[in-house]
Amino acid sequence: MAVNNLARKESPEECLTFGDALKVLSREERFMGMVSAMNTMLIKKGIYTKEEIEGYYCQWAQAQLDRPKEERPGHN
């Protein structure tokens, strides 16, 4: 599948494949997509609730904000 044809697909038959997605997304987008997919799966399987994930995320965010900005990821 050509890269310029990898826009949003309308039907399941035209769905973007995992391999195609890996080819066209940036490293950061791939990471964000994997985190989103894992969180969705954990919620749908009833392992965590959305509120638990948001709580853990906020705890992590606060820990980042407590660090000097130059020591935080993406701020060098």
Secondary structure as the mmCIF struct_conf table of DSSP 4:
data_model
#
loop_
_struct_conf.conf_type_id
_struct_conf.id
_struct_conf.beg_label_comp_id
_struct_conf.beg_label_asym_id
_struct_conf.beg_label_seq_id
_struct_conf.end_label_comp_id
_struct_conf.end_label_asym_id
_struct_conf.end_label_seq_id
HELX_RH_3T_P HELX_RH_3T_P1 VAL A 3 ASN A 5
BEND BEND1 ALA A 7 ALA A 7
BEND BEND2 GLU A 10 SER A 11
HELX_RH_3T_P HELX_RH_3T_P2 PRO A 12 GLU A 14
HELX_LH_PP_P HELX_LH_PP_P1 CYS A 15 THR A 17
HELX_RH_AL_P HELX_RH_AL_P1 PHE A 18 VAL A 24
BEND BEND3 LEU A 25 LEU A 25
HELX_RH_AL_P HELX_RH_AL_P2 ARG A 27 LYS A 44
TURN_TY1_P TURN_TY1_P1 LYS A 45 GLY A 46
BEND BEND4 ILE A 47 TYR A 48
HELX_RH_AL_P HELX_RH_AL_P3 LYS A 50 LEU A 65
TURN_TY1_P TURN_TY1_P2 ASP A 66 ASP A 66
BEND BEND5 ARG A 67 ARG A 67
HELX_RH_3T_P HELX_RH_3T_P3 LYS A 69 GLU A 71
BEND BEND6 ARG A 72 ARG A 72
TURN_TY1_P TURN_TY1_P3 PRO A 73 GLY A 74
#
